[in-house]
Amino acid sequence: MDLTTESDSDLVRRTATGDRAALSEIFDRYAPTVTRYAWALVDSRMDVEEVVQDTLVTMWRRSGEIRLHDDSLLPWLLVACRNHAMNLRRARRRSSADELPLELVDLGAEDAAEARERLRWVRDEIRALGPLDQQVVELCLVEGRSYAEAAKALGISVGSLTQRVSRSRARLRKAVTHDGR
């Protein structure tokens, strides 16, 4: 069988059965185009590589579910690529928002007692939160639990927990950056 003329539907069907040659053909056929598209969506080479890899791994994992229109896999790959790029940007934005200002991270020669006093207003702000919000802060921001895990432990929806984390972060960020005053 000549793989260069094989349809995308056939390649996806073969990939779903574990045919590595079909997966390799899809990669050879579409990786350059998906890579160019990823460059338009993210800023660094490392991010492009991650997005392209995630896109192709998703295609491989979901190949049994994919139904192609017009016998072209490219539209499906480009949508998956865009979704992975958006997820990566959101994750990077969240992680950069979680970083404390450098003057609070690099305490230099200050001893532990001075550092604790310096952040007293943050503790005061956490205590000023409602009981549920205090638990949300403890689970998500202090212990680093996932939103799904914390929501289940607290008996609330992930959406509700997400809103509470966002409001609490904003309040705590304000306390940290404005010295609580």
C-alpha positions in Angstrom: 0.0 0.0 0.0 1.4 3.4 -1.0 1.2 5.6 2.2 1.8 8.9 0.4 -1.6 8.6 -1.4 -3.5 7.0 1.5 -6.4 9.1 2.7 -6.3 10.9 6.1 -9.4 8.8 7.2 -7.5 5.6 6.5 -4.4 6.8 8.4 -6.5 7.9 11.4 -8.3 4.5 11.4 -5.0 2.7 11.2 -3.6 4.8 14.0 -6.6 3.9 16.2 -5.6 0.3 15.8 -2.0 1.0 17.0 -0.3 1.2 13.6 2.8 3.2 14.2 3.6 3.5 10.5 0.3 5.4 10.0 1.1 7.7 13.0 4.5 8.3 11.4 2.9 9.2 8.1 0.5 11.6 9.8 3.4 13.2 11.5 5.4 13.5 8.3 2.4 14.9 6.5 1.3 17.5 9.1 4.0 18.3 11.6 5.5 21.1 9.5 2.1 22.9 9.0 1.1 22.4 12.7 4.5 23.7 13.7 4.1 26.9 11.6 0.7 27.4 13.1 2.0 26.9 16.6 4.6 29.6 16.0 1.8 32.1 15.4 0.2 31.2 18.7 3.1 30.9 21.2 6.4 32.8 21.7 9.2 30.4 22.3 10.7 27.4 20.5 10.2 25.3 23.6 6.5 26.2 23.7 6.1 25.5 20.0 7.6 22.0 20.5 5.4 21.4 23.5 2.2 22.5 21.7 3.0 20.4 18.6 3.8 17.4 20.6 0.7 17.7 22.7 -1.4 18.1 19.6 0.0 15.0 18.0 -0.3 13.0 21.2 -3.9 14.1 21.6 -4.6 13.0 18.0 -3.0 9.6 18.7 -4.9 9.1 21.9 -8.2 10.2 20.4 -7.8 8.7 17.0 -10.6 6.2 17.6 -13.0 9.1 18.2 -12.0 11.4 15.3 -14.5 11.7 12.5 -13.2 13.7 9.5 -15.2 15.9 7.3 -13.9 16.3 3.7 -11.3 13.5 4.5 -8.7 16.0 5.9 -7.2 15.7 9.3 -5.6 19.2 9.1 -8.6 21.2 10.5 -8.9 18.9 13.5 -5.1 19.2 14.1 -5.2 23.0 13.9 -8.1 23.3 16.3 -6.3 20.9 18.7 -3.1 23.0 18.3 -4.9 26.2 19.1 -6.5 24.7 22.2 -3.2 23.4 23.5 -1.6 26.8 22.9 -4.4 28.6 24.7 -4.1 26.2 27.6 -0.4 26.7 27.8 -0.8 30.5 27.7 -3.4 30.3 30.5 -1.1 28.1 32.6 1.8 30.5 32.1 -0.4 33.5 33.0 -1.6 31.7 36.2 1.9 30.8 37.3 3.3 34.2 36.7 0.4 35.7 38.7 1.3 33.4 41.6 4.8 34.8 42.0 5.5 37.0 44.9 7.3 40.3 44.4 11.1 39.9 44.4 11.5 41.9 47.6 9.4 39.4 49.4 11.1 36.3 48.0 14.7 37.5 48.5 14.8 38.3 52.2 18.5 38.4 52.4 19.8 38.8 55.9 16.5 39.2 57.6 15.9 36.5 60.2 12.8 34.3 60.3 11.1 36.5 63.0 11.5 39.6 60.9 10.2 37.8 57.8 7.1 36.6 59.6 6.4 40.1 60.9 6.9 41.5 57.4 4.2 39.3 56.1 1.8 39.8 59.1 -0.7 41.6 57.0 -1.0 38.6 54.7 -1.9 36.4 57.7 -4.4 39.1 58.8 -6.0 39.1 55.4 -6.3 35.3 55.4 -7.9 35.4 58.8 -10.3 38.1 57.5 -11.6 35.8 54.9 -14.7 33.8 55.5 -14.3 30.2 56.8 -14.8 28.6 53.4 -12.4 31.0 51.7 -9.8 30.3 54.4 -10.1 26.6 53.6 -9.8 27.3 49.9 -6.6 29.3 50.4 -5.2 26.6 52.7 -5.9 23.8 50.2 -5.1 25.5 46.9 -2.6 28.2 47.7 -0.8 26.9 50.7 -0.9 23.1 50.1 -1.0 23.3 46.3 -3.9 20.9 45.8 -5.6 20.8 42.5 -8.9 22.7 42.1 -10.8 19.4 41.5 -9.3 17.8 44.6 -10.0 20.9 46.8 -13.5 21.3 45.4 -14.3 17.6 46.2 -12.9 18.0 49.7 -15.0 21.1 50.4 -18.1 19.8 48.7 -18.3 22.7 46.2 -18.1 22.9 42.4 -14.8 23.5 40.6 -16.3 26.7 39.1 -17.2 28.0 42.6 -13.8 27.1 43.9 -12.1 28.8 41.0 -14.0 32.0 41.7 -13.1 31.9 45.3 -9.4 31.3 44.6 -9.4 34.2 42.1 -11.0 36.6 44.6 -8.8 35.4 47.5 -5.6 35.8 45.3 -6.6 39.3 44.4 -7.2 40.2 48.0 -3.9 38.7 49.2 -2.0 40.1 46.3 -3.3 43.6 47.2 -2.2 43.0 50.8 1.3 41.9 49.8 1.9 44.6 47.3 0.3 47.5 49.2 1.5 46.5 52.7 -2.1 45.9 53.8 -2.9 49.6 54.0 
